[in-house]
Amino acid sequence: MLPINIVWFKRDLRIHDQAALSSAIKQGPIIALYCWEPGMWHADDASLSQQAFVGECLRSLRHALEKIGIRLDISSMGIIDTLIAISKQQSIATIHSHEETGNLISYSIDKSVKKWCEKHRIPWHEYAQNGVVRRLKNRNEWHANWELHMRAAQQNLSTTNHQHPVIALPKQLISKARGEDKPQRQIGGREEALSLLNSFLTHRSSRYRGGISSPIKASEASSRLSPYLAWGCISVREVVQACRNTVLNNRAEGFIAKHPLTLGLRSFESRLHWHCHFMQKLESEPTLEHQHMHSAHNDLRDEGYADDKSRQRLAAWCKGETGWPLVDACLAMLRQTGWVNFRMRAMLMSSASYLLWLHWRETGLHLAREFIDYEPGIHWSQVQMQSGSTGINTLRIYNPIKQARDQDPKGAFVRHWIPALKGVPDSWIFEPHLMPTSLQRQYGCILDKDYPLPLVDIQQATKQAKANISIARKNNKSQPNSNQNETEKVLLKHGSRSHKKNKQKAKKKVSISSKQTSLF
């Protein structure tokens, strides 16, 4: 038997545009492998609902692999134990996987694999699967690199002629993650991803620009592809190219440049660009999952939740009992579906960090477990950004009452997710705590019984948060390592850049002779 080549699937659960799989097949017989890493699924940012979604993705992947003559082996052990078990049965020639920008646990696993491969002299080949650049030295060139990757041809597979070996892995129970599954979450698998992509390209994108901020409209107006991108059922490049080709086809059919479909797809593509931009932050600085991007915010909040008030506020926020109807409705939706739109995510983080003055690590972990589409690179970069911990971004202090009036003016979203407020009229729906006792009885919503009172006064909390951050930054600036110097370093490492010139560079470097890459 020839030595085998292992394709290690992680967050790339597909066979289309799958560089690791395509490259391994060219080497000879392969083993397609997925490991249920116990350390990953027992971690504080993992949940049973995510695990169930991945299980559905794996079933989809297994069927796709079977069609091209490859069996998917799923191990209940970690990758190192699995490699040891395989090596006792087969000689391993190479290992292939994508470059992952995950949490510190996945980073540690990758380092262990590298060490194991070096010890056994087995080449491990890693491949980029999105616009993130490994070992990036200069952020100025990032946009051009992103464009080059998105323009490159997708790699398609049909069949393989190799006879692939059958291995025996120890039978063990899969380690269960914490929590319960979500009854209204999205279903995993590539088929679901392609269906959503098609409906978005053909008609739903026309509502994208005007609908993604609304917690109700966004369910249809957004692409809803985020969990499938997070777990790799579909590639970012595949989606970018599909959007660009659809715009070209629509133009050929006479669509004007400002047609709602065109505008929606253009806006969506810009979000895909930011998707990778934020992942790059964690790739370049893995400690962002645990440490402030800017040291001015160290010790600013109660990181260890040693204070009873902090613990009580955290518990109330997690349960959706803040007394701010839109915040509580979003948290209720998350419990059932594992998804809310981006603006509401920002508001949730802002309300926790500024109004309740909670440290972002624990609130970030709660949201990480709730999100079916949890992508560590995006998540922790956004958590710090929406908490005001980067030192380079404008403070985004969302007023949940104003957001409710702007994004849910009739209270339909709030009433749907908070049954206690169903009978409350529009005039009181976002500030039920202001209702006189007689009206509380009339509308069937007794405050502090059927629905909680607000934890804090918004205006006072906002004023105090701004003052706290201002003082912290002034104190930090007076230190030997000045705030200004550190801010410049953070901006140099993580700040966005204008990318028009870089897009032109990419055009010159990439051949656009084929339909696959002729996108502009």
C-alpha positions in Angstrom: 0.0 0.0 0.0 1.3 3.4 -0.9 1.8 6.0 1.8 -1.4 8.0 2.4 -2.1 11.7 2.3 -4.3 13.1 5.0 -6.8 15.9 4.4 -7.6 17.3 7.7 -10.9 19.1 7.6 -11.5 21.9 10.1 -13.6 25.0 9.3 -13.7 24.1 5.6 -16.5 21.5 5.4 -16.9 21.3 1.6 -15.2 19.8 -1.5 -15.8 22.8 -3.8 -13.0 25.4 -3.9 -11.1 23.2 -1.4 -7.4 23.7 -1.9 -6.3 21.2 0.7 -8.4 18.4 -0.8 -7.5 19.3 -4.4 -3.8 19.3 -3.6 -3.8 16.0 -1.6 -5.6 14.1 -4.3 -2.8 14.9 -6.7 -0.4 13.3 -4.3 -2.0 9.8 -4.3 -4.4 7.9 -1.9 -6.0 10.1 0.7 -7.8 9.8 4.0 -10.4 12.6 4.5 -10.5 13.2 8.2 -12.5 15.3 10.7 -11.7 15.3 14.4 -14.2 16.2 17.1 -11.6 17.9 19.2 -12.7 17.4 22.9 -10.7 20.5 24.0 -12.4 22.7 21.4 -15.9 21.5 22.2 -15.4 21.7 26.0 -14.2 25.3 25.7 -16.0 28.3 27.1 -16.9 29.6 23.6 -18.4 26.4 22.2 -22.0 25.3 22.4 -24.2 22.2 21.6 -26.1 24.2 19.0 -22.9 24.9 17.1 -21.9 21.2 17.5 -25.3 20.1 16.1 -24.9 22.5 13.1 -21.4 21.1 12.4 -22.8 17.5 12.6 -25.3 18.4 9.8 -22.4 20.0 7.8 -20.4 16.8 8.1 -23.3 14.7 6.8 -23.5 17.0 3.8 -19.7 16.7 3.3 -19.8 12.9 3.6 -22.3 12.7 0.8 -20.3 15.0 -1.4 -17.1 13.0 -0.8 -18.9 9.7 -1.5 -19.9 11.0 -4.9 -16.2 11.4 -5.9 -15.2 8.1 -4.4 -13.8 9.3 -1.0 -14.9 8.2 2.4 -15.0 10.7 5.3 -13.5 9.4 8.5 -14.7 11.1 11.7 -12.7 10.8 14.8 -14.0 11.4 18.3 -10.5 12.0 19.5 -8.2 15.0 19.0 -6.0 15.3 16.0 -2.8 14.2 17.7 -4.3 11.0 19.1 -6.0 10.3 15.7 -2.7 10.8 13.8 -1.0 8.3 16.2 -3.8 5.8 15.6 -3.5 6.2 11.8 0.3 6.0 11.8 0.1 2.6 13.4 -1.9 1.3 10.4 -0.6 3.3 7.5 2.5 5.2 6.5 1.6 8.9 6.3 3.2 10.8 3.3 1.7 14.3 3.8 -1.0 16.2 5.7 -3.1 18.9 4.1 -5.4 21.5 5.8 -6.4 25.1 5.5 -4.9 27.9 7.5 -7.2 28.5 10.4 -7.7 31.8 12.2 -9.4 30.4 15.3 -9.2 30.8 19.0 -6.1 30.2 21.1 -7.2 26.6 21.6 -7.2 25.8 17.9 -3.9 27.8 17.6 -2.4 25.5 20.3 -3.7 22.4 18.5 -2.0 23.6 15.2 1.3 24.1 17.0 1.0 20.6 18.4 0.4 19.2 15.0 3.4 21.1 13.6 5.6 19.7 16.3 4.3 16.2 15.7 4.9 16.5 12.0 8.4 17.8 12.5 9.2 14.9 14.8 8.0 12.3 12.4 9.3 14.2 9.3 5.9 14.4 7.7 5.3 17.5 5.5 2.2 19.5 6.6 0.8 21.8 3.8 -1.6 24.6 4.8 -3.6 26.6 2.3 -5.4 30.0 2.6 -9.2 29.7 2.3 -10.1 33.4 2.6 -8.5 36.8 2.4 -6.5 36.4 5.6 -2.8 36.5 5.2 -0.6 34.4 7.4 2.5 36.2 8.8 1.4 39.5 7.3 4.2 42.0 7.7 2.7 45.1 6.1 -1.0 46.0 6.4 -0.7 48.4 3.5 -0.6 45.5 1.0 -3.5 43.6 2.6 -6.2 44.8 0.2 -4.3 43.8 -2.8 -3.7 40.3 -1.4 -7.4 40.0 -0.6 -8.3 41.0 -4.2 -5.8 38.5 -5.7 -7.2 35.7 -3.6 -10.8 36.6 -4.6 -10.0 36.7 -8.3 -8.1 33.4 -8.4 -9.9 30.5 -10.0 -11.9 28.2 -7.8 -10.7 24.6 -7.6 -13.4 22.0 -8.7 -13.3 18.3 -8.2 -15.1 15.5 -10.1 -13.8 12.1 -9.3 -10.6 10.4 -8.1 -9.0 7.3 -9.5 -7.0 6.4 -6.3 -8.0 3.5 -4.1 -8.3 5.0 -0.7 -7.4 2.9 2.4 -9.9 2.1 5.2 -8.6 2.9 8.6 -9.9 1.8 12.0 -10.3 4.5 14.7 -11.1 3.7 18.3 -14.9 3.9 19.0 -15.5 6.6 21.6 -18.4 8.8 22.4 -18.2 12.3 21.0 -17.6 14.9 23.7 -20.8 17.0 24.1 -20.5 20.7 24.2 -22.5 22.7 26.8 -26.0 24.0 26.6 -29.0 22.8 24.5 -29.7 22.9 20.8 -31.7 25.8 19.4 -35.2 25.0 18.0 -35.2 27.6 15.3 -31.6 27.7 14.2 -30.5 27.3 10.6 -29.7 23.8 9.3 -26.1 23.0 8.4 -24.8 21.8 5.1 -23.7 23.0 1.7 -27.1 22.4 0.1 -28.7 25.0 2.5 -25.8 27.4 1.8 -26.3 27.2 -2.0 -30.1 27.6 -1.7 -29.6 30.8 0.4 -27.0 32.1 -2.0 -29.2 31.6 -5.0 -32.2 33.3 -3.4 -30.0 36.2 -2.3 -28.5 36.6 -5.8 -31.8 36.5 -7.6 -34.1 38.6 -5.4 -33.4 39.0 -1.7 -30.3 41.3 -2.2 -32.7 44.0 -3.5 -33.7 44.5 0.2 -30.2 44.3 1.6 -29.3 48.0 1.9 -32.6 49.1 3.4 -33.2 46.0 5.5 -30.0 44.8 7.3 -30.3 47.2 10.2 -33.9 46.2 11.1 -34.1 43.2 13.5 -37.2 42.0 11.6 -36.3 42.8 8.0 -32.8 41.5 8.3 -33.9 37.9 8.6 -34.8 38.0 4.9 -32.8 41.0 3.7 -29.4 39.7 4.9 -27.7 36.9 3.0 -27.9 34.5 6.1 -24.8 32.9 4.8 -22.7 33.7 7.9 -22.8 30.2 9.6 -22.0 28.5 6.3 -19.0 30.8 5.8 -17.9 30.3 9.4 -17.9 26.6 9.1 -16.7 26.5 5.5 -19.7 25.0 3.7 -19.1 27.6 1.1 -16.0 29.7 0.5 -15.7 33.5 0.6 -14.2 33.5 -2.8 -17.1 31.5 -4.2 -19.6 34.0 -2.8 -17.6 37.1 -4.0 -17.3 35.7 -7.5 -21.0 34.8 -7.6 -21.9 38.3 -6.6 -19.7 39.9 -9.2 -20.8 37.6 -12.0 -24.4 38.2 -11.1 -23.8 42.0 -11.3 -22.2 41.5 -14.7 -25.0 39.3 -16.0 -27.6 41.8 -14.7 -25.8 44.6 -16.5 -25.8 42.6 -19.7 -29.6 42.2 -19.3 -30.0 46.0 -19.1 -30.1 46.5 -15.3 -29.1 50.1 -14.4 -26.1 50.7 -12.1 -28.4 51.8 -9.3 -30.8 48.9 -9.6 -31.7 47.6 -6.0 -30.2 44.2 -6.8 -26.9 45.7 -8.0 -26.7 48.1 -5.1 -27.4 45.3 -2.7 -24.8 42.9 -4.1 -22.2 45.7 -4.1 -22.9 46.5 -0.5 -22.8 42.8 0.4 -19.4 42.4 -1.2 -18.0 45.2 0.8 -19.2 43.3 3.9 -17.3 40.2 2.7 -14.2 42.4 2.5 -14.7 43.5 6.1 -15.3 39.9 7.1 -11.7 39.1 6.2 -10.4 42.5 7.4 -11.6 41.7 11.0 -10.3 38.1 10.9 -6.9 39.5 10.0 -6.8 41.4 13.3 -6.9 38.1 15.3 -4.5 36.4 12.9 -2.0 39.2 13.4 -2.6 39.3 17.2 -4.0 36.1 18.6 -4.1 37.4 22.1 -7.0 39.7 21.2 -9.3 37.0 22.4 -8.1 37.6 26.0 -6.2 41.0 26.1 -7.2 44.5 25.3 -6.0 45.8 22.0 -4.9 49.0 23.7 -3.5 48.9 27.3 -5.3 52.2 28.2 -8.3 49.9 29.0 -6.5 47.5 31.2 -8.2 47.2 34.7 -10.9 49.6 33.6 -13.7 47.2 34.2 -14.2 44.3 36.7 -12.5 41.6 34.6 -12.8 38.9 37.2 -16.4 39.8 38.1 -15.4 39.9 41.8 -18.1 42.5 42.6 -21.7 41.3 43.3 -23.1 44.1 41.2 -21.1 43.0 38.1 -22.2 39.4 38.5 -25.8 40.4 38.9 -25.7 42.6 35.9 -24.0 39.9 33.8 -26.6 37.4 34.8 -29.5 39.7 34.0 -28.0 40.7 30.6 -27.4 37.0 29.6 -31.0 36.1 30.5 -32.4 39.1 28.7 -33.7 40.8 31.8 -32.2 44.2 31.4 -35.5 46.2 31.3 -34.6 47.5 27.8 -37.1 45.7 25.5 -35.0 45.7 22.3 -32.0 44.3 24.1 -34.0 41.6 25.9 -35.9 40.7 22.6 -32.5 40.3 20.8 -31.2 38.0 23.5 -34.5 36.0 23.4 -34.1 35.6 19.6 -30.6 34.4 20.1 -31.6 31.7 22.5 -34.1 30.4 19.9 -32.3 30.9 16.6 -28.6 31.6 17.3 -28.7 34.7 15.0 -29.5 38.4 15.1 -28.4 41.0 12.6 -25.2 43.0 12.9 -26.6 46.2 14.3 -28.3 44.4 17.1 -25.1 42.5 17.9 -23.3 45.8 18.2 -26.1 47.2 20.4 -25.9 44.1 22.7 -22.2 44.5 23.2 -22.4 48.2 23.6 -25.2 48.0 26.2 -23.2 45.5 28.2 -19.9 47.3 28.0 -20.9 50.9 28.4 -24.3 51.0 30.1 -23.8 48.1 32.4 -20.0 48.6 32.5 -19.2 44.9 32.2 -15.9 43.5 31.0 -16.1 42.3 27.4 -14.5 38.8 28.0 -17.5 37.2 29.7 -20.2 39.0 27.7 -18.2 38.1 24.5 -18.1 34.4 25.6 -21.8 34.4 26.1 -22.5 35.7 22.6 -19.9 33.4 21.2 -21.8 30.4 22.5 -25.1 31.8 21.3 -24.0 32.6 17.7 -24.3 29.6 15.3 -22.0 31.6 13.0 -19.3 32.2 15.7 -16.2 33.1 13.8 -13.4 33.9 16.4 -11.5 36.3 14.2 -14.6 38.5 13.5 -16.1 38.0 16.9 -13.3 39.1 19.2 -12.2 42.0 17.0 -15.8 43.2 17.0 -16.2 42.6 20.7 -13.3 44.9 21.4 -14.4 47.4 18.9 -18.0 47.7 20.2 -16.6 47.8 23.8 -14.3 50.8 23.0 -11.2 48.8 23.8 -9.2 49.3 20.6 -8.0 52.8 21.2 -8.4 53.7 17.5 -12.2 53.5 16.9 -14.9 56.0 17.8 -16.9 55.1 20.9 -20.1 53.5 19.8 -22.5 53.9 22.7 -25.9 52.7 21.5 -29.0 53.9 23.2 -31.3 50.9 23.2 -34.4 53.1 23.4 -33.4 55.1 20.4 -32.4 52.0 18.5 -35.8 50.5 19.2 -37.6 53.5 17.9 -35.4 53.7 14.8 -35.3 50.0 13.9 -38.6 48.6 15.4 -40.9 51.6 15.4 -44.1 49.7 15.8 -42.6 47.3 18.4 -43.4 44.2 16.3 -40.0 42.6 17.0 -40.2 43.3 20.7 -43.7 41.9 21.1 -42.8 38.8 19.1 -40.0 37.9 21.4 -41.2 39.2 24.7 -44.7 37.9 25.4 -45.1 40.0 28.6 -45.1 43.1 26.4 -47.7 42.0 23.9 -50.5 44.0 25.3 -48.4 47.2 25.8 -49.3 49.9 23.3 -46.8 51.7 21.1 -46.6 54.7 23.3 -45.1 52.6 26.1 -43.6 49.6 24.4 -39.9 50.7 24.6 -40.1 52.3 28.0 -42.6 50.2 29.9 -41.0 51.3 33.2 -42.5 54.7 32.8 -46.1 53.4 32.8 -48.3 54.4 35.7 -49.4 51.5 37.9 -53.0 51.8 36.6 -51.8 51.3 33.0 -49.6 48.4 34.0 -52.6 46.6 35.3 -54.7 47.6 32.3 -52.2 46.3 29.8 -51.3 43.1 31.8 -47.7 44.0 32.4 -46.7 44.6 36.1 -43.2 46.0 36.2 -40.7 44.1 38.3 -43.0 41.1 38.1 -44.0 40.4 34.5 -41.1 42.4 33.1 -38.0 43.8 34.9 -37.2 47.4 35.6 -34.1 48.8 33.8 -30.9 48.0 35.5 -29.5 51.5 35.2 -30.4 54.9 33.9 -29.2 55.2 30.3 -28.2 58.8 30.3 -26.4 58.6 33.6 -24.6 55.4 32.6 -23.6 56.8 29.2 -22.1 59.9 30.9 -20.2 57.8 33.4 -18.8 55.5 30.8 -17.5 58.4 28.7 -15.9 59.9 31.8 -14.3 56.6 32.9 -12.7 56.0 29.4 -11.6 59.6 29.1 -9.8 59.4 32.5 -8.2 56.1 31.6 -6.8 57.4 28.4 -5.5 60.5 30.0 -3.8 58.5 32.7 -2.3 56.1 30.1 -1.0 59.0 28.1 1.0 60.3 31.0 2.9 57.0 31.3 6.4 56.6 29.9 5.0 54.5 27.0 2.7 57.2 25.8 -0.9 56.6 24.7 -0.1 58.4 21.4 2.7 56.0 20.5 0.7 52.9 21.4 -2.3 54.2 19.4 -0.1 54.7 16.4 1.2 51.1 16.7 -2.4 49.7 17.0 -3.5 51.8 14.0 -0.4 50.6 12.0 -1.1 47.0 12.8 -4.9 46.8 12.7 -6.3 50.0 11.0 -8.1 49.8 7.7 -6.5 51.2 4.5 -7.8 52.7 1.3 -7.9 49.9 -1.2 -8.7 51.5 -4.5 -5.1 51.6 -5.6 -4.6 48.0 -4.4 -7.5 46.8 -6.4 -5.9 48.3 -9.5 -2.7 46.4 -8.7 -4.6 43.2 -8.4 -6.2 43.8 -11.8 -2.7 44.0 -13.4 -1.4 40.9 -11.7 -4.3 38.5 -12.4 -5.3 37.2 -15.8 -8.9 37.9 -16.5 -9.1 35.8 -19.7 -11.5 33.2 -18.3 -15.1 33.6 -17.3 -14.1 32.4 -13.8 -12.0 35.4 -13.1 -13.5 38.1 -15.4 -15.3 39.9 -12.7 -15.2 43.6 -13.3 
